[in-house]
């Protein structure tokens, strides 16, 4: 599995989120296997997405394609996202709080 972190300010979080969900089939077709969306507590229009991507596909090339740039612009991204490919090297699952 390949992981990609995308960070970008958006014009309006709710508008962006709606477009993000609408474009899910397109991303899945090109290798997306899952994602987690994070929103800054200081500025709700600062968004971070952790994508899980098929290891046989190149997520950076996908996000840098002309078609995807147009989709991101229409969704309200203020500029090109900062993309960082990362590798999972350790993990601790979240624990349920004690009752």
Protein Blocks (a to p, Z undefined) as FASTA:
>chain_A
ZZdddddddfblklmmmmmmmmmmmmmmnopabdcddddfklmkbccddddddfkbcfkl
mmmpmklmmmmmmnopabdcdddddddfbdcddddddZZ
